């Protein structure tokens, strides 16, 4: 698939007035072919939003004002990833900067997911017998976990013959298990400062998920999450087909049906740092920090369907506080109250969104106090998968969405030069500047 190398021109109001732009169903598009890069600059304007301070099942929702500032704020806060079908999601990778420090070896418990076992609430007896894999002194060893009670692994691993780790660092299930592997991401050593470490990874073909948790707004008190007539269904674990609630962490199968939505969070369960969380919800952390990069390999097939949310695939990120309270209710930080010129939502970044049923064009829009988009667009990949990166970079105060070469590898780590090459403008590039938006 070929793309032009133009990106964006100035501000949204200017772009919409451009004689090359056209209105299609209320949405503006510029040019006859898609671009390969959309870049937002000057993401460093301070502002504020209404953060949920309290949420109850009876309908109480209270807010407090939260200020933000700094490079890419408020997108330096935790983000979660969201997908709406029809999408064939081949792989996802999440990267954050390396610390240069040696980490404690991370233990991977292989969870054999059959039926609706409550994997996140195992008793001591159920925990006994898990096969545990750890990387210790550069060697991968496995043993049967026969400890009782508590969450800690044995102080020392019993002797075991080293096993060769898969080339991509994934820990795979035995052939008999079909649900896939859910494991923690990481290795014995962080990558050096200036480089990026892969902290989350999904591969549909290999049925592998490292450092990721798949959720959806399908709460069922008998399985996971919750439901009430006030707020509806909360976040819950989601089945591999993306259609129904699951009892525990399950690897997504990769095919997301028309109009169906799922979310991806980290594998770190929420604590007090998450702030207000809907009672009973399945709550996990997103990815915080002013520097982070998300990579996707996907196809958006044309189903021919029409109607509300049909044949309108999308990939976007939300401030993770939004879905943890009410993604589709009034009790979230998505919308501001206009109490001040810079008061607005806590952040949504639409990376690749089709705005009309069956359209072959996808746009990008950022929603927050300084929200804007542009009439430039990406070509929807209906017939093959493409690879796309979304990179937030603090040093340049930019967010870049870019189509990559098909041979780009979602490796265990990326160098700072790799990230810089993605952020770098294509030839004949101009930027979408947010500098003039949201100021007094």
C-alpha positions as a Markdown table, in Angstrom:
| # | Residue | x | y | z |
|---|---|---|---|---|
| 1 | Unk | 0.0 | 0.0 | 0.0 |
| 2 | Unk | 1.5 | 3.3 | -1.1 |
| 3 | Unk | 1.1 | 6.6 | 0.7 |
| 4 | Unk | 2.0 | 10.2 | 0.1 |
| 5 | Unk | 4.6 | 11.8 | 2.4 |
| 6 | Unk | 2.6 | 14.9 | 3.3 |
| 7 | Unk | 1.4 | 15.3 | 6.8 |
| 8 | Unk | -0.6 | 18.3 | 8.0 |
| 9 | Unk | -0.9 | 22.0 | 7.4 |
| 10 | Unk | -1.2 | 24.5 | 10.3 |
| 11 | Unk | -4.4 | 24.7 | 12.3 |
| 12 | Unk | -7.7 | 23.0 | 11.8 |
| 13 | Unk | -9.6 | 26.2 | 10.8 |
| 14 | Unk | -7.0 | 26.9 | 8.1 |
| 15 | Unk | -7.1 | 23.4 | 6.8 |
| 16 | Unk | -10.9 | 23.4 | 6.5 |
| 17 | Unk | -10.7 | 26.6 | 4.5 |
| 18 | Unk | -8.2 | 25.0 | 2.1 |
| 19 | Unk | -9.7 | 24.8 | -1.4 |
| 20 | Unk | -8.3 | 21.2 | -1.7 |
| 21 | Unk | -10.5 | 20.1 | 1.2 |
| 22 | Unk | -14.0 | 18.7 | 0.8 |
| 23 | Unk | -17.0 | 18.0 | 3.1 |
| 24 | Unk | -18.3 | 14.5 | 3.1 |
| 25 | Unk | -21.2 | 13.8 | 5.5 |
| 26 | Unk | -20.2 | 16.7 | 7.7 |
| 27 | Unk | -16.5 | 15.6 | 7.9 |
| 28 | Unk | -13.7 | 17.5 | 6.2 |
| 29 | Unk | -11.1 | 15.7 | 4.1 |
| 30 | Unk | -8.2 | 17.1 | 2.3 |
| 31 | Unk | -6.6 | 15.7 | -0.9 |
| 32 | Unk | -7.3 | 12.7 | -3.0 |
| 33 | Unk | -4.9 | 10.3 | -1.3 |
| 34 | Unk | -4.1 | 9.5 | 2.3 |
| 35 | Unk | -1.0 | 10.7 | 4.2 |
| 36 | Unk | 1.6 | 8.6 | 6.0 |
| 37 | Unk | 2.0 | 10.7 | 9.1 |
| 38 | Unk | -0.1 | 13.0 | 11.3 |
| 39 | Unk | 1.9 | 15.0 | 13.9 |
| 40 | Unk | 0.6 | 17.2 | 16.8 |
| 41 | Unk | 3.1 | 19.8 | 18.0 |
| 42 | Unk | 3.2 | 22.1 | 21.1 |
| 43 | Unk | 1.5 | 19.6 | 23.4 |
| 44 | Unk | 2.7 | 21.5 | 26.5 |
| 45 | Unk | -0.1 | 24.0 | 27.2 |
| 46 | Unk | -1.2 | 23.9 | 30.9 |
| 47 | Unk | -4.9 | 23.3 | 31.7 |
| 48 | Unk | -7.3 | 21.6 | 34.0 |
| 49 | Unk | -10.1 | 19.1 | 34.0 |
| 50 | Unk | -12.8 | 17.6 | 36.3 |
| 51 | Unk | -11.5 | 14.5 | 37.9 |
| 52 | Unk | -14.0 | 12.1 | 39.4 |
| 53 | Unk | -13.4 | 12.1 | 43.2 |
| 54 | Unk | -16.3 | 9.8 | 44.2 |
| 55 | Unk | -18.6 | 7.3 | 42.3 |
| 56 | Unk | -21.2 | 5.1 | 43.9 |
| 57 | Unk | -23.6 | 2.4 | 42.6 |
| 58 | Unk | -26.5 | 4.6 | 43.8 |
| 59 | Unk | -25.6 | 7.3 | 41.3 |
| 60 | Unk | -23.4 | 9.7 | 43.3 |
| 61 | Unk | -20.7 | 11.2 | 41.1 |
| 62 | Unk | -18.5 | 14.0 | 42.5 |
| 63 | Unk | -15.7 | 15.9 | 40.9 |
| 64 | Unk | -12.6 | 17.9 | 41.8 |
| 65 | Unk | -10.5 | 20.1 | 39.6 |
| 66 | Unk | -7.2 | 18.7 | 38.6 |
| 67 | Unk | -4.5 | 20.9 | 37.1 |
| 68 | Unk | -2.0 | 19.6 | 34.5 |
| 69 | Unk | 1.1 | 21.0 | 32.8 |
| 70 | Unk | 4.3 | 19.9 | 31.2 |
| 71 | Unk | 5.3 | 18.1 | 27.9 |
| 72 | Unk | 2.3 | 16.4 | 26.3 |
| 73 | Unk | 0.1 | 16.9 | 29.3 |
| 74 | Unk | -2.5 | 15.6 | 30.0 |
| 75 | Unk | -1.3 | 12.6 | 27.8 |
| 76 | Unk | 1.5 | 12.0 | 30.3 |
| 77 | Unk | -1.1 | 10.5 | 32.6 |
| 78 | Unk | -2.1 | 6.9 | 32.3 |
| 79 | Unk | -3.5 | 5.9 | 28.9 |
| 80 | Unk | -5.5 | 2.8 | 27.9 |
| 81 | Unk | -5.9 | 1.5 | 24.4 |
| 82 | Unk | -9.3 | 1.0 | 22.7 |
| 83 | Unk | -10.5 | -0.7 | 19.6 |
| 84 | Unk | -13.8 | -0.9 | 17.7 |
| 85 | Unk | -14.5 | -3.5 | 15.0 |
| 86 | Unk | -14.4 | -4.5 | 12.3 |
| 87 | Unk | -10.7 | -4.9 | 13.1 |
| 88 | Unk | -8.3 | -7.8 | 12.6 |
| 89 | Unk | -5.7 | -7.1 | 15.2 |
| 90 | Unk | -2.5 | -9.0 | 14.5 |
| 91 | Unk | -0.2 | -7.5 | 17.1 |
| 92 | Unk | 0.2 | -4.7 | 19.7 |
| 93 | Unk | 3.4 | -3.5 | 21.4 |
| 94 | Unk | 3.8 | -0.9 | 24.1 |
| 95 | Unk | 7.2 | 0.7 | 24.8 |
| 96 | Unk | 8.4 | 3.0 | 27.6 |
| 97 | Unk | 11.9 | 4.4 | 28.2 |
| 98 | Unk | 14.6 | 2.2 | 29.8 |
| 99 | Unk | 15.8 | 3.0 | 33.2 |
| 100 | Unk | 19.3 | 1.5 | 32.8 |
| 101 | Unk | 19.0 | -0.3 | 36.1 |
| 102 | Unk | 18.9 | -4.0 | 36.9 |
| 103 | Unk | 15.4 | -5.3 | 37.7 |
| 104 | Unk | 14.5 | -8.1 | 40.0 |
| 105 | Unk | 13.9 | -11.3 | 37.9 |
| 106 | Unk | 10.2 | -11.4 | 37.0 |
| 107 | Unk | 8.3 | -14.6 | 37.5 |
| 108 | Unk | 5.7 | -15.7 | 34.9 |
| 109 | Unk | 2.9 | -17.9 | 36.1 |
| 110 | Unk | 1.3 | -19.8 | 33.2 |
| 111 | Unk | -2.4 | -19.6 | 33.6 |
| 112 | Unk | -4.2 | -22.5 | 31.9 |
| 113 | Unk | -7.5 | -20.9 | 31.0 |
| 114 | Unk | -10.3 | -23.4 | 30.5 |
| 115 | Unk | -13.9 | -22.4 | 30.8 |
| 116 | Unk | -14.5 | -19.6 | 33.4 |
| 117 | Unk | -12.0 | -20.4 | 36.2 |
| 118 | Unk | -11.5 | -17.3 | 38.4 |
| 119 | Unk | -7.8 | -17.0 | 37.7 |
| 120 | Unk | -7.5 | -13.8 | 39.6 |
| 121 | Unk | -8.9 | -15.3 | 42.9 |
| 122 | Unk | -7.2 | -18.6 | 43.2 |
| 123 | Unk | -7.2 | -20.3 | 46.6 |
| 124 | Unk | -3.9 | -21.7 | 48.0 |
| 125 | Unk | -4.9 | -25.2 | 46.9 |
| 126 | Unk | -5.6 | -24.0 | 43.4 |
| 127 | Unk | -2.3 | -22.1 | 43.3 |
| 128 | Unk | -0.3 | -25.3 | 44.1 |
| 129 | Unk | 0.7 | -27.1 | 40.9 |
| 130 | Unk | 1.1 | -24.0 | 38.6 |
| 131 | Unk | 4.1 | -24.2 | 36.3 |
| 132 | Unk | 6.3 | -21.3 | 37.0 |
| 133 | Unk | 8.9 | -19.9 | 34.6 |
| 134 | Unk | 11.6 | -17.4 | 35.5 |
| 135 | Unk | 14.7 | -16.0 | 34.0 |
| 136 | Unk | 17.5 | -16.2 | 36.5 |
| 137 | Unk | 21.1 | -15.3 | 35.7 |
| 138 | Unk | 20.3 | -15.3 | 32.0 |
| 139 | Unk | 18.8 | -18.8 | 32.0 |
| 140 | Unk | 15.1 | -19.8 | 31.8 |
| 141 | Unk | 14.1 | -22.3 | 34.4 |
| 142 | Unk | 10.7 | -23.9 | 35.2 |
| 143 | Unk | 9.3 | -25.7 | 38.2 |
| 144 | Unk | 6.0 | -26.9 | 39.7 |
| 145 | Unk | 4.7 | -24.3 | 42.2 |
| 146 | Unk | 3.8 | -26.2 | 45.4 |
| 147 | Unk | 3.7 | -23.3 | 47.9 |
| 148 | Unk | 0.7 | -22.7 | 50.1 |
| 149 | Unk | -0.9 | -19.3 | 50.8 |
| 150 | Unk | 0.4 | -15.8 | 50.0 |
| 151 | Unk | 1.4 | -14.5 | 46.7 |
| 152 | Unk | 5.2 | -14.9 | 46.9 |
| 153 | Unk | 7.1 | -17.5 | 45.0 |
| 154 | Unk | 9.5 | -19.8 | 46.8 |
| 155 | Unk | 12.7 | -18.0 | 47.9 |
| 156 | Unk | 14.8 | -20.2 | 45.7 |
| 157 | Unk | 13.9 | -22.1 | 42.6 |
| 158 | Unk | 14.5 | -25.9 | 42.7 |
| 159 | Unk | 17.1 | -27.2 | 40.3 |
| 160 | Unk | 15.8 | -27.4 | 36.8 |
| 161 | Unk | 17.3 | -27.9 | 33.4 |
| 162 | Unk | 17.5 | -24.6 | 31.5 |
| 163 | Unk | 14.9 | -24.3 | 28.7 |
| 164 | Unk | 15.5 | -22.3 | 25.6 |
| 165 | Unk | 13.3 | -19.2 | 25.6 |
| 166 | Unk | 11.3 | -18.4 | 22.4 |
| 167 | Unk | 13.1 | -15.9 | 20.1 |
| 168 | Unk | 10.6 | -13.1 | 20.7 |
| 169 | Unk | 10.7 | -13.5 | 24.5 |
| 170 | Unk | 7.1 | -14.8 | 24.7 |
| 171 | Unk | 6.1 | -17.6 | 27.1 |
| 172 | Unk | 3.8 | -20.0 | 25.3 |
| 173 | Unk | 1.2 | -22.5 | 26.5 |
| 174 | Unk | 1.6 | -26.2 | 26.0 |
| 175 | Unk | -0.2 | -27.3 | 22.8 |
| 176 | Unk | -3.1 | -28.6 | 24.7 |
| 177 | Unk | -4.2 | -25.2 | 25.9 |
| 178 | Unk | -6.0 | -23.1 | 23.3 |
| 179 | Unk | -6.8 | -19.9 | 25.2 |
| 180 | Unk | -3.3 | -18.4 | 24.9 |
| 181 | Unk | -0.7 | -17.2 | 27.3 |
| 182 | Unk | -1.1 | -14.3 | 29.8 |
| 183 | Unk | 2.2 | -13.4 | 31.4 |
| 184 | Unk | 4.1 | -10.5 | 32.9 |
| 185 | Unk | 6.4 | -8.5 | 30.5 |
| 186 | Unk | 10.0 | -7.9 | 31.4 |
| 187 | Unk | 13.4 | -9.4 | 31.6 |
| 188 | Unk | 16.3 | -9.5 | 34.0 |
| 189 | Unk | 17.8 | -6.2 | 32.7 |
| 190 | Unk | 16.2 | -2.9 | 31.7 |
| 191 | Unk | 17.4 | -1.5 | 28.4 |
| 192 | Unk | 19.8 | 1.4 | 28.7 |
| 193 | Unk | 18.8 | 5.0 | 29.3 |
| 194 | Unk | 17.7 | 6.6 | 26.0 |
| 195 | Unk | 16.4 | 3.4 | 24.6 |
| 196 | Unk | 12.9 | 1.9 | 24.9 |
| 197 | Unk | 11.8 | -1.3 | 26.6 |
| 198 | Unk | 8.8 | -3.3 | 25.4 |
| 199 | Unk | 6.5 | -3.5 | 28.4 |
| 200 | Unk | 3.4 | -4.9 | 26.7 |
| 201 | Unk | 3.0 | -7.3 | 23.8 |
| 202 | Unk | 0.2 | -9.1 | 22.0 |
| 203 | Unk | 0.4 | -11.5 | 19.1 |
| 204 | Unk | -2.8 | -13.0 | 17.8 |
| 205 | Unk | -1.2 | -15.8 | 15.7 |
| 206 | Unk | 0.9 | -17.0 | 18.7 |
| 207 | Unk | -1.9 | -16.4 | 21.2 |
| 208 | Unk | 0.5 | -14.5 | 23.4 |
| 209 | Unk | -0.1 | -11.5 | 25.7 |
| 210 | Unk | 2.7 | -10.1 | 27.9 |
| 211 | Unk | 2.1 | -7.3 | 30.3 |
| 212 | Unk | -1.4 | -6.7 | 28.9 |
| 213 | Unk | -5.0 | -7.2 | 30.1 |
| 214 | Unk | -8.0 | -7.3 | 27.8 |
| 215 | Unk | -11.1 | -5.7 | 29.1 |
| 216 | Unk | -14.5 | -4.5 | 27.9 |
| 217 | Unk | -17.6 | -2.8 | 29.2 |
| 218 | Unk | -19.4 | -6.1 | 29.7 |
| 219 | Unk | -19.5 | -6.4 | 33.5 |
| 220 | Unk | -21.3 | -9.4 | 35.0 |
| 221 | Unk | -21.2 | -9.9 | 38.8 |
| 222 | Unk | -21.2 | -13.7 | 38.3 |
| 223 | Unk | -18.0 | -13.5 | 36.3 |
| 224 | Unk | -16.1 | -10.2 | 36.5 |
| 225 | Unk | -16.9 | -6.6 | 36.9 |
| 226 | Unk | -20.4 | -5.4 | 37.8 |
| 227 | Unk | -23.7 | -4.2 | 36.4 |
| 228 | Unk | -26.4 | -1.9 | 37.7 |
| 229 | Unk | -29.3 | 0.1 | 36.3 |
| 230 | Unk | -27.6 | 3.4 | 37.1 |
| 231 | Unk | -24.3 | 3.1 | 35.3 |
| 232 | Unk | -24.8 | 0.0 | 33.2 |
| 233 | Unk | -22.0 | -2.5 | 32.7 |
| 234 | Unk | -18.6 | -1.8 | 34.1 |
| 235 | Unk | -15.2 | -2.9 | 32.7 |
| 236 | Unk | -14.7 | -6.6 | 33.0 |
| 237 | Unk | -12.4 | -9.3 | 31.6 |
| 238 | Unk | -13.5 | -10.2 | 28.1 |
| 239 | Unk | -13.6 | -13.5 | 26.2 |
| 240 | Unk | -11.2 | -14.2 | 23.4 |
| 241 | Unk | -13.8 | -13.4 | 20.8 |
| 242 | Unk | -14.4 | -9.9 | 22.3 |
| 243 | Unk | -18.1 | -10.5 | 22.6 |
| 244 | Unk | -18.8 | -11.5 | 26.2 |
| 245 | Unk | -17.6 | -11.2 | 29.8 |
| 246 | Unk | -15.0 | -13.6 | 31.1 |
| 247 | Unk | -14.1 | -14.7 | 34.6 |
| 248 | Unk | -10.4 | -14.0 | 34.3 |
| 249 | Unk | -7.6 | -12.6 | 32.1 |
| 250 | Unk | -8.0 | -14.1 | 28.6 |
| 251 | Unk | -5.9 | -13.6 | 25.5 |
| 252 | Unk | -7.9 | -11.8 | 22.7 |
| 253 | Unk | -8.2 | -13.9 | 19.6 |
| 254 | Unk | -7.5 | -11.0 | 17.2 |
| 255 | Unk | -10.8 | -10.7 | 15.3 |
| 256 | Unk | -13.1 | -7.9 | 16.6 |
| 257 | Unk | -16.6 | -8.0 | 15.1 |
| 258 | Unk | -18.4 | -5.0 | 13.6 |
| 259 | Unk | -19.3 | -2.4 | 16.2 |
| 260 | Unk | -17.8 | -4.4 | 19.1 |
| 261 | Unk | -15.3 | -2.7 | 21.4 |
| 262 | Unk | -12.5 | -3.9 | 23.6 |
| 263 | Unk | -9.8 | -2.1 | 25.7 |
| 264 | Unk | -6.2 | -3.0 | 26.6 |
| 265 | Unk | -4.6 | -2.0 | 29.9 |
| 266 | Unk | -1.4 | -3.1 | 31.5 |
| 267 | Unk | -1.2 | -6.2 | 33.7 |
| 268 | Unk | -1.0 | -4.0 | 36.9 |
| 269 | Unk | -4.1 | -4.0 | 39.0 |
| 270 | Unk | -5.3 | -0.7 | 40.3 |
| 271 | Unk | -4.3 | 0.7 | 43.7 |
| 272 | Unk | -4.9 | 4.0 | 45.3 |
| 273 | Unk | -2.8 | 5.7 | 42.6 |
| 274 | Unk | -5.6 | 5.1 | 40.1 |
| 275 | Unk | -7.9 | 7.6 | 41.9 |
| 276 | Unk | -11.6 | 7.1 | 41.9 |
| 277 | Unk | -12.7 | 3.8 | 40.4 |
| 278 | Unk | -16.2 | 2.6 | 39.9 |
| 279 | Unk | -17.1 | 0.1 | 42.7 |
| 280 | Unk | -17.0 | -3.5 | 41.5 |
| 281 | Unk | -15.3 | -2.7 | 38.3 |
| 282 | Unk | -12.3 | -4.7 | 37.0 |
| 283 | Unk | -9.7 | -2.0 | 37.2 |
| 284 | Unk | -6.1 | -2.0 | 35.9 |
| 285 | Unk | -3.5 | 0.6 | 35.3 |
| 286 | Unk | -2.7 | 2.1 | 31.9 |
| 287 | Unk | 0.7 | 3.5 | 30.8 |
| 288 | Unk | 1.9 | 6.7 | 32.3 |
| 289 | Unk | 4.8 | 9.0 | 31.5 |
| 290 | Unk | 5.6 | 11.8 | 29.1 |
| 291 | Unk | 7.4 | 9.3 | 26.8 |
| 292 | Unk | 5.7 | 6.2 | 25.5 |
| 293 | Unk | 5.0 | 4.5 | 22.2 |
| 294 | Unk | 2.2 | 2.3 | 21.0 |
| 295 | Unk | 2.5 | 0.0 | 17.9 |
| 296 | Unk | -0.3 | -1.7 | 16.1 |
| 297 | Unk | -0.5 | -4.2 | 13.2 |
| 298 | Unk | -4.1 | -4.4 | 12.0 |
| 299 | Unk | -6.5 | -4.6 | 9.1 |
| 300 | Unk | -9.9 | -2.9 | 8.9 |
| 301 | Unk | -12.0 | -5.0 | 6.6 |
| 302 | Unk | -15.1 | -3.5 | 4.9 |
| 303 | Unk | -18.1 | -5.6 | 6.1 |
| 304 | Unk | -20.6 | -3.7 | 4.0 |
| 305 | Unk | -22.8 | -3.0 | 7.1 |
| 306 | Unk | -24.5 | 0.3 | 7.8 |
| 307 | Unk | -26.1 | 1.8 | 10.9 |
| 308 | Unk | -24.9 | 3.2 | 14.2 |
| 309 | Unk | -21.3 | 2.3 | 14.8 |
| 310 | Unk | -21.3 | -0.3 | 12.0 |
| 311 | Unk | -18.4 | -0.6 | 9.6 |
| 312 | Unk | -16.7 | 2.3 | 11.4 |
| 313 | Unk | -13.5 | 0.8 | 12.9 |
| 314 | Unk | -11.3 | 2.8 | 15.2 |
| 315 | Unk | -8.2 | 2.7 | 17.3 |
| 316 | Unk | -7.8 | 5.3 | 20.0 |
| 317 | Unk | -6.4 | 6.0 | 23.5 |
| 318 | Unk | -8.1 | 7.3 | 26.6 |
| 319 | Unk | -7.0 | 8.8 | 29.8 |
| 320 | Unk | -7.4 | 5.5 | 31.7 |
| 321 | Unk | -9.4 | 7.2 | 34.4 |
| 322 | Unk | -12.3 | 7.5 | 31.9 |
| 323 | Unk | -13.1 | 3.8 | 31.4 |
| 324 | Unk | -12.3 | 3.0 | 35.0 |
| 325 | Unk | -15.3 | 5.2 | 36.0 |
| 326 | Unk | -17.8 | 5.6 | 33.1 |
| 327 | Unk | -16.5 | 5.6 | 29.5 |
| 328 | Unk | -20.1 | 6.1 | 28.2 |
| 329 | Unk | -21.7 | 7.8 | 31.2 |
| 330 | Unk | -21.5 | 11.3 | 32.6 |
| 331 | Unk | -19.4 | 10.2 | 35.5 |
| 332 | Unk | -15.9 | 10.5 | 33.9 |
| 333 | Unk | -13.3 | 13.2 | 33.3 |
| 334 | Unk | -13.9 | 13.1 | 29.5 |
| 335 | Unk | -15.9 | 16.3 | 29.3 |
| 336 | Unk | -14.9 | 19.6 | 30.9 |
| 337 | Unk | -17.2 | 22.2 | 32.5 |
| 338 | Unk | -15.8 | 25.3 | 30.8 |
| 339 | Unk | -15.2 | 26.9 | 34.1 |
| 340 | Unk | -12.0 | 28.4 | 32.7 |
| 341 | Unk | -10.6 | 28.9 | 29.2 |
| 342 | Unk | -8.3 | 25.9 | 29.7 |
| 343 | Unk | -10.8 | 23.6 | 31.4 |
| 344 | Unk | -11.7 | 20.6 | 29.4 |
| 345 | Unk | -11.5 | 16.9 | 29.3 |
| 346 | Unk | -8.7 | 14.7 | 30.6 |
| 347 | Unk | -7.7 | 13.4 | 27.2 |
| 348 | Unk | -8.7 | 11.2 | 24.2 |
| 349 | Unk | -6.4 | 10.6 | 21.3 |
| 350 | Unk | -8.0 | 9.2 | 18.2 |
| 351 | Unk | -5.2 | 7.5 | 16.3 |
| 352 | Unk | -7.0 | 5.9 | 13.4 |
| 353 | Unk | -10.8 | 6.4 | 13.2 |
| 354 | Unk | -13.3 | 5.9 | 10.4 |
| 355 | Unk | -16.1 | 8.4 | 10.8 |
| 356 | Unk | -18.8 | 7.0 | 8.5 |
| 357 | Unk | -20.1 | 3.5 | 7.7 |
| 358 | Unk | -18.0 | 2.0 | 4.9 |
| 359 | Unk | -15.7 | 5.0 | 4.5 |
| 360 | Unk | -12.2 | 4.2 | 3.2 |
| 361 | Unk | -10.7 | 7.1 | 5.0 |
| 362 | Unk | -9.6 | 7.4 | 8.7 |
| 363 | Unk | -8.8 | 10.5 | 10.6 |
| 364 | Unk | -7.1 | 11.5 | 13.8 |
| 365 | Unk | -8.4 | 13.9 | 16.5 |
| 366 | Unk | -7.2 | 14.9 | 20.0 |
| 367 | Unk | -9.8 | 15.7 | 22.6 |
| 368 | Unk | -8.9 | 17.7 | 25.7 |
| 369 | Unk | -8.8 | 21.4 | 26.7 |
| 370 | Unk | -6.9 | 22.1 | 23.5 |
| 371 | Unk | -8.8 | 19.7 | 21.2 |
| 372 | Unk | -8.5 | 19.8 | 17.5 |
| 373 | Unk | -8.1 | 17.6 | 14.4 |
| 374 | Unk | -7.4 | 18.2 | 10.7 |
| 375 | Unk | -8.7 | 17.3 | 7.3 |
| 376 | Unk | -5.7 | 15.1 | 6.4 |
| 377 | Unk | -6.5 | 11.4 | 6.5 |
| 378 | Unk | -5.1 | 7.9 | 6.4 |
| 379 | Unk | -6.2 | 5.3 | 3.9 |
| 380 | Unk | -8.2 | 2.5 | 5.6 |
| 381 | Unk | -6.4 | -0.9 | 5.2 |
| 382 | Unk | -9.3 | -3.0 | 4.1 |
| 383 | Unk | -7.4 | -5.7 | 2.2 |
| 384 | Unk | -4.2 | -6.2 | 4.1 |
| 385 | Unk | -2.6 | -5.4 | 7.5 |
| 386 | Unk | -0.5 | -2.3 | 8.1 |
| 387 | Unk | 1.8 | -1.3 | 10.9 |
| 388 | Unk | 1.2 | 2.0 | 12.7 |
| 389 | Unk | 3.1 | 3.8 | 15.5 |
| 390 | Unk | 1.7 | 6.4 | 17.9 |
| 391 | Unk | 4.6 | 8.0 | 19.8 |
| 392 | Unk | 4.4 | 10.6 | 22.5 |
| 393 | Unk | 7.7 | 12.4 | 22.9 |
| 394 | Unk | 8.4 | 14.9 | 25.7 |
| 395 | Unk | 11.6 | 16.4 | 24.3 |
| 396 | Unk | 9.7 | 17.7 | 21.3 |
| 397 | Unk | 6.2 | 18.0 | 23.0 |
| 398 | Unk | 4.7 | 16.1 | 20.1 |
| 399 | Unk | 2.5 | 13.2 | 19.4 |
| 400 | Unk | 3.1 | 11.4 | 16.1 |
| 401 | Unk | 0.9 | 8.8 | 14.3 |
| 402 | Unk | 2.8 | 7.2 | 11.5 |
| 403 | Unk | 2.4 | 4.3 | 9.1 |
| 404 | Unk | 5.5 | 2.1 | 9.2 |
| 405 | Unk | 7.2 | -0.1 | 6.7 |
| 406 | Unk | 5.7 | -3.6 | 6.6 |
| 407 | Unk | 9.1 | -5.1 | 7.7 |
| 408 | Unk | 9.2 | -3.0 | 11.0 |
| 409 | Unk | 9.8 | -5.4 | 13.9 |
| 410 | Unk | 8.1 | -5.0 | 17.3 |
| 411 | Unk | 11.3 | -6.1 | 19.0 |
| 412 | Unk | 12.0 | -6.5 | 22.8 |
| 413 | Unk | 13.5 | -3.1 | 22.7 |
| 414 | Unk | 13.9 | -0.1 | 20.4 |
| 415 | Unk | 16.8 | 2.4 | 20.4 |
| 416 | Unk | 16.3 | 6.1 | 20.9 |
| 417 | Unk | 17.3 | 6.5 | 17.2 |
| 418 | Unk | 14.4 | 4.2 | 16.2 |
| 419 | Unk | 11.9 | 6.4 | 18.1 |
| 420 | Unk | 13.5 | 9.6 | 16.7 |
| 421 | Unk | 13.2 | 8.2 | 13.1 |
| 422 | Unk | 9.5 | 7.6 | 13.7 |
| 423 | Unk | 8.9 | 11.1 | 15.1 |
| 424 | Unk | 11.0 | 12.7 | 12.3 |
| 425 | Unk | 8.9 | 14.5 | 9.7 |
| 426 | Unk | 8.4 | 12.9 | 6.3 |
| 427 | Unk | 9.6 | 14.9 | 3.3 |
| 428 | Unk | 7.5 | 18.0 | 2.6 |
| 429 | Unk | 6.0 | 17.8 | 6.1 |
| 430 | Unk | 4.2 | 20.5 | 8.0 |
| 431 | Unk | 2.8 | 20.3 | 11.5 |
| 432 | Unk | -0.6 | 20.5 | 13.2 |
| 433 | Unk | 0.3 | 23.1 | 15.8 |
| 434 | Unk | -1.8 | 23.3 | 19.1 |
| 435 | Unk | 0.1 | 26.4 | 20.2 |
| 436 | Unk | -2.7 | 28.9 | 19.5 |
| 437 | Unk | -5.5 | 26.8 | 21.0 |
| 438 | Unk | -6.8 | 27.0 | 24.5 |
| 439 | Unk | -5.0 | 30.2 | 25.5 |
| 440 | Unk | -6.6 | 33.1 | 27.3 |
